[in-house]
Amino acid sequence: MKKILSTTLALLLVLTTVFSVSLSAQAAVRYDSDNAALYSGRDYTWLNIRGTENYKSAFQFMDILNTERTANAAGTLVMDQELLEAAMLHAREISVYPSSNRPNGENAIYLLDGTDHTRFYLLQVSAASSDAKLILNEWFDTYPAMKAQFLSPDYVCGGVGCFQATDGTIHWVVLLGYDAATKVVKSSDYRATVTRTVKIALKNTNAASWNAKHTHSYQVTSTVKANATKNANGKITRKCSVCGKTTTSTLYAPKTVTLSAASYTYDGKVKKPSVTVKDSKGNKIGSQYYTVSYPSGRKNVGKYTVKVTFKGNYIGSKSATFAIKPKGTSVSKVTAAKKGFKVTWKKQATQTTGYEVQYSTASNFKKGNKTVTVSKNKTTSKSVSKLSAKKKYYVRVQAYVNQGKKSYSGAYSAAKTVTTAKDPFKKGKYAGVQLNTTADAVRYYVKAYNATKKETAKYQNKKTDEILTYYKLLGVKTLGADNVYINGSRNKFMDSYLDSMISDTKVGTGLPPCTAVDKSEDTDLNGKSLVTSRLRDTDVETLSIKDNKNGTGTITINTSSGKITKATCNMKVNVDVQHVTISGMKDQRVQLCVIVKDTFPMSQELFDSSNLERL
């Protein structure tokens, strides 16, 4: 009687096999579940073994082995039905109990019908691949003695078992027979793979060893979905397909939906923040359990809602919002004024309704803040008055957009500082008139001007002899310029160039800004009155009144007639011109300050050069 040999090997080959459900032909193999009577009264435990029997790989193994045997003149093997099914059974058994013995405590020679068979040679191995050629080559390369057994001409038939457990491990068993096959089978007699559950008997004395090595293969048996809307937890129940152990785990309800960005700055591009979902325990929920819906648009200023709808183990939905804010602006300059300042900033024409000017005596803007709103996006400057004199202020600007009833503000610009100018005016009685504030002086100036404006005089042109009617009191207007900026940068050369070019320009006028009695020349291009009565105290940068002790002052106010006899008016106008060409440079932005100075009365020199003679 030939002795049965067994060898146990372990190959660390990492591959995966796709499971498919199929049925195979039944053979006269002794399955433990079919022979429970054999174990009556014995100390054993039933195990449910589930996995996939890979008949395709088994037959491929036999074909590859026969190719090697033919090349070595060993003859070919036929697949024996009993040995094939016995090999599959033992492949299942070693998946839970890797031993030369069976889990029930018997020697593997009892695989067929419980009797001692000597008609086969046993080879068993646990690996991680169902690739027959790979497995055979690994065996041949690693174990020369095994190769000699596989190529022995003594064998005439065989059976191959290839079993994939639920944990993904592949288990191989090869039985090589000495005797003629009881029944020869072909690959066409079986489906490629068979997935099923079969009971096997585990001897209780082997349980400790098995439990130490056993890896549970849990299968989900029931799921109670976690509800995001109601913040209710769910649960998952799993059962080990090998030992039957049941576990229950909690599905914590989705709690937070976080976007990769809560706000963006407008740049004309569509925004799509990524989504992170966490449960009530702070653990991330995989994206396979939800879908994300984004609203249309998502490029203009506004607020947008992203909706997460759960699926799989979760139900309900949650949302998160993000905002697109206006593009910021920058402060060009802040100019000190009498008890105030004037701030100028860069225009934002796109996705901007207006601006908010914020100023404070604190650099961090945490106290004493005041905000002034500019409602038009084309306006790029704002004068602030009625502040403390000789006080340092911090000034910054932000753009905003109105969307229906909601408003969205951009980031504040970097702050610039300014110290307000001191009002040189001191209250008192001037030329017999009590003036307590700058506003008092301006109102009196307007009153006197309006009275003076009514008085005219006849003048004759000495060249043409034409007689003209002008205001009785003529003056002179001088133009100048300073603070020239090109594309935001100060240009001192242009400063001096423009100033020298226009500083000598002098124009004879009536009282500012009129040039004649003709009222048609007393309006601007829009037909609005240009009378000095529109002058406000906030329009006056400086005011100095000197009492001349003769009934007049400077600006001199004659108390007896209430008419202006002498005055000087300084006016600065900031001009911003886009898209101009300067010295060969195209499409430039030019900013400059034009200075207009009106002096009354006109100098005698200029009066003489005008060819006018008072009649």
C-alpha positions in Angstrom: 0.0 0.0 0.0 1.4 3.3 -1.0 1.8 5.9 1.7 -0.2 9.2 1.3 2.1 12.3 1.4 1.0 15.9 2.2 2.8 19.2 1.9 1.6 22.6 3.1 2.9 25.8 1.4 2.3 29.5 1.7 2.7 31.9 -1.3 2.3 35.6 -0.9 0.9 36.6 -4.2 -1.6 39.5 -4.3 -4.2 39.3 -7.0 -8.1 39.3 -6.9 -10.8 37.1 -8.4 -14.3 38.2 -9.5 -17.0 36.1 -7.7 -19.8 34.7 -9.7 -22.7 32.4 -8.7 -22.9 29.0 -10.4 -23.7 25.3 -9.7 -21.6 22.4 -10.3 -22.1 18.7 -10.9 -22.3 16.6 -7.8 -19.8 13.8 -7.2 -19.5 11.0 -4.6 -17.4 13.1 -2.3 -18.1 12.9 1.4 -19.4 16.3 2.5 -19.6 16.6 6.3 -23.0 18.2 6.2 -24.3 15.1 4.4 -22.8 12.8 6.9 -23.8 14.3 10.2 -24.6 10.8 11.5 -20.9 10.0 11.4 -20.4 12.7 14.2 -23.2 11.8 16.4 -22.2 12.1 20.1 -18.7 13.5 19.1 -17.2 16.7 20.3 -17.5 19.0 17.3 -18.8 22.4 16.0 -20.6 23.0 12.7 -19.1 25.9 10.6 -20.8 27.6 7.6 -18.1 28.0 5.0 -19.0 30.3 2.1 -16.9 31.1 -0.9 -16.3 30.6 -4.6 -15.0 27.4 -6.2 -13.1 28.3 -9.3 -13.4 25.4 -11.7 -12.1 27.4 -14.6 -8.8 27.9 -12.8 -8.7 24.3 -11.7 -9.0 23.0 -15.3 -6.5 25.6 -16.5 -4.0 24.3 -13.9 -4.4 20.8 -15.2 -3.9 21.9 -18.8 -0.7 23.8 -18.0 0.5 20.9 -15.9 -0.1 18.5 -18.8 1.9 20.8 -21.1 4.8 20.5 -18.7 4.4 16.8 -18.4 4.3 16.3 -22.1 7.5 18.3 -22.5 9.1 16.0 -19.9 7.7 12.7 -21.4 5.6 12.1 -18.2 2.3 11.5 -20.0 -0.9 13.5 -19.5 -3.4 13.5 -16.6 -7.1 13.3 -16.8 -9.4 15.1 -14.4 -11.1 12.6 -12.1 -14.5 13.7 -10.8 -14.0 12.3 -7.3 -10.5 13.8 -6.9 -11.7 17.1 -8.3 -14.6 17.4 -5.8 -12.4 16.2 -3.0 -9.8 18.8 -3.8 -12.4 21.5 -3.8 -13.8 20.3 -0.4 -10.3 20.3 1.1 -9.5 23.8 -0.4 -12.6 25.0 1.6 -11.4 23.3 4.7 -7.9 24.7 4.7 -9.4 28.2 4.3 -10.5 28.0 7.9 -8.1 25.3 9.2 -4.7 25.3 7.4 -3.4 21.9 8.4 -2.5 18.5 6.9 -5.4 17.2 8.8 -9.0 18.0 8.3 -10.9 20.4 10.7 -12.8 17.4 12.1 -9.6 15.9 13.3 -9.3 13.2 10.5 -6.4 12.8 8.2 -6.9 14.1 4.7 -6.8 10.6 3.3 -10.5 10.3 4.5 -11.7 13.0 2.1 -13.7 10.6 -0.2 -15.8 8.3 1.9 -14.3 8.0 5.3 -12.0 5.1 4.4 -8.2 5.2 4.1 -7.5 5.9 0.4 -4.1 5.3 -1.1 -4.9 6.2 -4.6 -3.8 9.9 -4.5 -0.9 12.2 -3.6 -2.0 15.4 -1.7 -0.6 18.9 -2.2 -2.2 21.8 -0.5 -1.3 25.6 -0.4 -2.9 28.9 0.6 -2.1 31.8 -1.7 -3.6 35.0 -3.0 -4.0 34.3 -6.7 -6.2 32.3 -8.9 -3.8 32.5 -11.8 -3.0 28.8 -12.5 0.1 29.4 -14.5 1.5 31.8 -11.9 0.9 29.4 -9.1 2.4 26.4 -11.0 5.5 28.4 -11.9 6.0 29.6 -8.4 5.8 26.0 -7.1 8.3 24.8 -9.7 10.7 27.6 -9.0 10.5 27.4 -5.3 10.2 23.7 -4.6 12.2 21.4 -6.9 11.1 18.3 -5.1 7.5 19.2 -5.7 8.2 19.7 -9.3 9.5 16.2 -9.5 6.2 14.9 -8.0 4.2 16.9 -10.5 6.2 15.5 -13.4 6.2 11.9 -12.2 5.0 9.3 -14.8 3.5 7.3 -11.9 0.4 9.5 -11.9 -2.4 9.0 -14.4 -5.2 11.2 -13.1 -5.8 14.1 -10.7 -8.1 16.6 -9.1 -7.5 20.4 -8.6 -9.3 22.5 -6.0 -9.2 26.4 -6.2 -11.3 28.1 -3.5 -11.6 31.8 -2.8 -12.7 32.7 0.7 -14.8 35.7 1.5 -11.7 37.5 2.8 -10.2 37.2 -0.7 -7.6 34.5 0.0 -7.2 31.8 -2.7 -6.6 28.2 -1.5 -5.3 25.5 -3.8 -5.3 21.7 -3.3 -3.9 19.2 -5.9 -4.6 15.4 -5.7 -2.5 13.2 -8.0 -3.9 9.7 -8.5 -2.0 6.5 -9.1 -5.1 4.4 -10.2 -7.3 4.9 -13.2 -10.0 7.6 -12.9 -13.4 6.5 -11.7 -15.0 9.1 -14.0 -13.2 11.5 -16.3 -14.7 15.0 -16.5 -14.1 18.0 -18.7 -14.3 21.8 -18.1 -17.5 21.9 -20.1 -19.1 19.7 -17.4 -18.8 22.6 -14.9 -19.6 26.2 -14.8 -16.6 28.5 -14.5 -17.2 29.4 -10.8 -19.6 28.2 -8.1 -20.4 30.4 -5.0 -22.2 28.6 -2.2 -22.2 27.9 1.6 -21.4 24.4 2.9 -21.2 23.1 6.4 -18.0 21.5 7.7 -17.3 19.9 11.1 -14.7 21.4 13.4 -13.3 19.2 16.2 -13.6 21.1 19.4 -10.1 20.3 20.4 -9.1 22.2 17.3 -11.2 25.2 18.1 -8.6 27.1 20.1 -6.2 26.9 17.2 -8.9 27.8 14.7 -10.2 30.7 16.7 -6.6 32.2 17.0 -6.2 32.1 13.2 -9.8 32.7 12.2 -10.6 35.9 10.4 -14.3 36.7 10.4 -15.9 37.1 7.0 -18.8 39.3 7.8 -21.8 39.7 5.5 -24.4 42.4 5.8 -27.7 40.9 6.8 -29.7 44.1 7.5 -29.4 47.8 7.4 -31.4 50.6 9.2 -30.5 53.8 7.3 -29.3 56.9 9.1 -31.6 59.8 8.6 -29.8 63.1 7.9 -33.0 65.2 8.0 -34.1 63.9 11.5 -30.5 63.4 12.8 -31.4 59.8 13.6 -28.7 57.1 13.7 -29.0 53.9 11.8 -27.4 50.5 12.3 -25.8 47.7 10.2 -26.1 44.0 11.3 -23.4 41.6 9.9 -23.0 37.9 10.3 -19.8 35.9 9.8 -20.3 33.4 6.9 -17.7 31.1 8.6 -18.6 31.0 12.2 -22.0 32.6 12.3 -21.0 35.4 14.8 -23.3 38.4 14.6 -22.2 42.1 15.1 -24.1 45.3 15.0 -22.5 48.7 14.3 -24.0 52.2 14.5 -24.5 54.3 11.4 -24.1 57.8 12.8 -26.4 60.4 11.2 -24.8 62.9 8.7 -24.3 66.2 10.6 -22.2 68.6 8.7 -21.7 69.6 5.1 -18.6 71.7 4.6 -17.5 73.4 1.4 -13.8 73.8 0.4 -14.5 77.6 0.3 -17.2 79.6 2.0 -16.6 82.7 -0.1 -14.9 83.7 -3.3 -13.9 87.0 -4.9 -15.6 87.8 -8.2 -13.4 87.1 -11.2 -16.0 86.2 -13.8 -15.4 82.4 -13.5 -17.8 79.7 -12.4 -17.2 78.5 -8.8 -17.5 74.8 -7.8 -16.4 74.2 -4.2 -15.7 70.6 -3.2 -17.9 68.9 -0.5 -16.9 67.2 2.7 -19.6 65.4 4.7 -19.1 64.2 8.3 -21.3 62.3 10.7 -22.2 63.2 14.3 -18.9 61.5 15.5 -16.8 63.7 13.1 -16.0 60.9 10.7 -16.1 61.5 7.0 -18.9 59.9 4.9 -17.7 58.5 1.6 -18.9 60.2 -1.6 -20.5 57.0 -2.7 -23.2 57.7 -0.2 -24.4 61.0 -1.6 -24.9 63.1 -4.7 -24.1 66.8 -4.9 -26.3 69.4 -6.7 -25.0 72.8 -7.6 -27.2 75.8 -8.6 -26.8 77.3 -12.1 -24.7 80.4 -12.6 -22.2 80.5 -9.7 -20.0 83.3 -11.2 -21.7 86.6 -10.4 -21.8 88.2 -7.0 -24.4 86.5 -4.7 -25.2 83.6 -2.4 -25.4 80.0 -3.7 -26.8 76.9 -2.0 -25.2 73.4 -2.6 -27.5 70.5 -1.8 -26.3 67.0 -0.7 -28.8 64.2 -1.2 -27.9 61.0 0.6 -28.2 57.4 -0.7 -27.2 53.9 0.2 -26.9 53.6 4.0 -28.2 57.1 4.5 -31.4 59.1 3.7 -32.4 62.7 3.7 -30.5 65.8 2.5 -28.4 68.7 3.8 -27.2 72.0 2.3 -24.4 74.4 2.6 -23.9 77.9 1.1 -21.1 79.9 -0.3 -20.9 83.5 -1.5 -19.2 85.3 -4.3 -18.2 88.8 -3.1 -17.4 91.9 -5.2 -13.8 92.5 -6.3 -12.0 94.8 -3.9 -10.8 98.3 -4.6 -7.8 100.3 -3.5 -7.5 103.8 -2.1 -5.5 106.1 -4.4 -5.1 108.9 -2.0 -6.5 110.7 1.0 -6.3 114.5 1.1 -6.6 116.5 4.3 -9.3 119.2 4.4 -10.6 121.6 7.0 -11.9 119.4 9.7 -12.3 116.6 7.2 -10.7 114.8 4.2 -11.3 113.7 0.7 -10.6 110.0 -0.3 -10.2 108.8 -3.9 -10.2 105.1 -4.9 -10.0 102.9 -7.9 -13.2 102.3 -9.8 -14.8 98.9 -10.1 -17.3 99.0 -12.9 -18.2 95.3 -13.1 -20.4 93.6 -10.5 -20.3 96.7 -8.3 -23.3 98.8 -7.1 -21.4 101.3 -5.1 -18.8 101.8 -2.3 -18.6 102.1 1.4 -16.0 104.5 2.9 -15.1 103.6 6.5 -13.0 105.8 8.7 -11.9 105.5 12.3 -9.5 107.0 14.8 -8.4 103.4 15.6 -6.0 101.5 13.3 -7.9 98.2 13.9 -11.3 99.9 13.2 -12.7 98.3 16.4 -14.0 101.5 17.9 -15.3 104.9 16.7 -16.1 103.6 13.2 -18.1 105.6 10.8 -19.3 104.5 7.4 -20.4 106.6 4.4 -22.1 105.0 1.5 -21.5 106.0 -2.1 -24.4 104.6 -4.2 -22.9 104.9 -7.7 -20.1 102.7 -8.9 -18.9 105.4 -11.3 -18.1 107.7 -8.3 -14.6 107.3 -7.2 -14.2 110.0 -4.5 -15.9 111.2 -1.3 -15.4 114.2 0.9 -16.0 113.8 4.6 -16.5 116.9 6.8 -17.4 118.0 10.3 -14.6 116.0 11.9 -12.2 117.0 14.6 -9.4 119.3 13.5 -5.8 118.1 13.6 -7.0 114.5 14.2 -5.5 111.4 12.7 -8.0 109.1 10.8 -7.6 105.7 9.2 -9.6 105.4 5.9 -10.5 102.4 3.9 -13.0 101.5 1.1 -14.9 98.5 0.0 -17.2 97.8 -3.0 -20.7 96.4 -2.5 -23.4 94.8 -4.7 -27.1 94.9 -4.1 -29.0 91.7 -5.1 -32.6 92.3 -4.5 -33.0 92.8 -0.7 -29.6 91.5 0.0 -26.2 93.3 -0.2 -22.8 91.7 -0.6 -19.6 93.5 0.4 -16.1 92.9 -0.9 -12.9 93.0 1.1 -11.8 96.3 2.5 -8.8 98.0 0.9 -5.7 98.6 2.8 -6.2 101.6 5.1 -4.5 105.0 4.6 -4.0 107.7 7.1 -4.8 111.4 7.0 -4.7 114.2 9.6 -7.4 116.7 9.3 -6.5 120.4 8.8 -7.1 123.0 11.4 -9.8 125.6 10.6 -7.9 128.9 10.7 -11.1 130.9 11.0 -11.7 132.5 14.4 -15.1 133.8 15.3 -15.5 137.5 15.9 -16.7 140.8 14.5 -15.4 141.6 11.1 -16.0 145.0 9.6 -18.9 145.4 12.0 -20.4 141.9 11.2 -20.4 139.1 13.8 -19.2 135.9 12.2 -19.1 132.9 14.5 -18.5 130.1 12.0 -17.2 129.4 8.5 -20.7 128.9 7.4 -21.6 132.4 8.6 -18.8 133.9 6.5 -19.9 131.9 3.4 -23.5 132.9 3.8 -22.5 136.6 4.1 -20.2 136.2 1.0 -23.1 134.8 -1.0 -25.4 137.5 0.1 -22.9 140.2 -0.8 -22.2 138.5 -4.1 -25.8 138.3 -5.1 -26.2 142.0 -4.4 -23.0 142.8 -6.4 -24.1 140.6 -9.3 -27.0 142.9 -10.0 -24.7 145.9 -10.6 -23.3 146.4 -14.1 -21.2 148.9 -16.0 -20.6 150.0 -19.6 -17.2 149.2 -21.2 -16.0 150.2 -24.6 -13.6 148.1 -26.7 -10.8 150.5 -27.7 -10.2 148.7 -30.9 -13.7 148.3 -32.2 -15.5 151.0 -30.2 -18.1 148.4 -29.4 -19.9 149.2 -26.1 -20.5 146.2 -23.9 -22.2 145.6 -20.6 -20.2 143.7 -18.0 -20.4 143.3 -14.2 -19.2 146.4 -12.6 -16.4 144.5 -10.8 -14.1 142.6 -13.2 -11.6 139.9 -12.1 -8.9 137.6 -13.5 -8.8 133.8 -13.6 -5.5 131.9 -13.4 -5.1 128.2 -14.3 -2.5 125.8 -13.0 -2.0 122.1 -12.4 -0.2 119.8 -10.0 -0.1 116.2 -8.9 -0.1 114.5 -12.2 -0.5 110.7 -12.2 0.0 108.3 -15.1 -1.4 104.8 -14.6 -1.5 105.4 -10.9 2.2 106.6 -10.5 3.2 110.2 -9.8 5.0 111.8 -12.7 7.0 114.8 -11.6 8.0 115.7 -15.2 4.4 116.0 -16.3 3.7 118.0 -13.1 6.2 120.7 -14.1 5.4 120.4 -17.8 1.6 121.0 -17.4 2.1 123.7 -14.7 4.4 125.7 -16.9 2.1 125.2 -19.9 -1.1 126.5 -18.3 0.0 128.6 -15.3 0.3 131.8 -17.5 -3.2 131.4 -18.9 -5.2 134.3 -17.7 -8.8 135.0 -18.6 -10.8 138.1 -17.8 -14.1 137.3 -16.1 -16.9 138.8 -14.1 -17.5 137.5 -10.7 -16.8 133.8 -10.6 -17.7 132.0 -12.7 -19.6 134.4 -14.9 -18.3 136.2 -17.9 -21.1 138.5 -18.9 -24.5 139.8 -17.9 -26.0 137.4 -20.5 -27.8 134.8 -18.4 -27.2 132.2 -21.1 -23.5 132.4 -20.2 -24.3 132.0 -16.5 -25.1 128.3 -16.7 -23.2 125.1 -17.2 -23.6 122.6 -20.0 -26.6 121.0 -18.3 -28.3 124.4 -17.8 -27.8 124.5 -14.1 -27.2 127.9 -12.5 -23.5 128.8 -11.8 -24.3 131.6 -9.3 -22.1 131.7 -6.3 -25.1 131.2 -4.0 -24.5 127.5 -4.6 -21.2 127.8 -2.6 -21.3 125.9 0.7 -18.9 126.1 3.7 -17.8 122.5 3.0 -16.6 123.7 -0.4 -14.2 126.1 1.2 -10.8 124.7 1.9 -9.5 127.7 3.8 -11.1 130.9 4.9 -9.2 133.9 6.1 -10.9 137.2 6.9 -8.9 140.3 7.6 -10.5 143.4 9.0 -9.0 146.3 7.1 -10.4 148.8 9.7 -11.9 150.9 7.0 -15.2 149.3 6.7 -13.9 146.5 4.5 -12.2 143.2 5.0 -10.6 140.3 3.0 -12.6 138.8 1.6 -13.6 142.3 2.1 -17.2 143.0 2.9 -18.3 146.6 2.9 -20.8 146.9 5.8 -22.3 150.0 4.5 -23.2 148.7 1.0 -23.1 144.9 1.7 -21.2 144.5 -1.6 -17.9 142.7 -2.3 -15.0 145.0 -3.1 -12.2 142.5 -3.0 -12.1 138.7 -3.0 -9.9 135.6 -3.9 -11.4 132.2 -4.6 -9.3 129.1 -5.0 -10.8 126.0 -6.6 -9.1 122.6 -7.2 -10.7 120.1 -9.6 -9.4 116.5 -9.9 -9.6 115.2 -13.4 -9.4 111.5 -14.3 -9.0 110.7 -18.0 -8.9 107.1 -19.3 -7.4 105.8 -22.6 -5.2 108.6 -23.7 -1.9 108.7 -25.6 1.1 110.4 -24.1 4.6 110.6 -25.7 4.0 107.5 -27.8 2.4 105.5 -24.9 -1.1 104.3 -25.9 -4.1 103.6 -23.7 -2.8 105.3 -20.5 -4.8 106.6 -17.5 -4.0 110.2 -16.5 -5.1 111.9 -13.3 -4.3 115.5 -12.6 -5.4 118.3 -10.3 -6.4 121.6 -12.1 -6.1 124.7 -10.0 -8.4 127.7 -10.7 -7.8 131.0 -9.0 -10.1 133.9 -9.3 -8.9 137.3 -8.1 -11.0 140.5 -7.7 -10.7 143.2 -8.8 -8.7 142.6 -12.0 -5.2 144.0 -12.1 -4.9 147.3 -14.0 -2.3 145.6 -16.2 -4.7 142.9 -17.3 -7.5 145.4 -17.6 -5.4 147.5 -20.0 -4.4 144.5 -22.0 -8.0 143.5 -22.5 -8.6 146.7 -24.6 -11.5 147.6 -22.3 -12.2 151.1 -21.1 -14.7 151.9 -18.3 -17.2 154.5 -19.5 
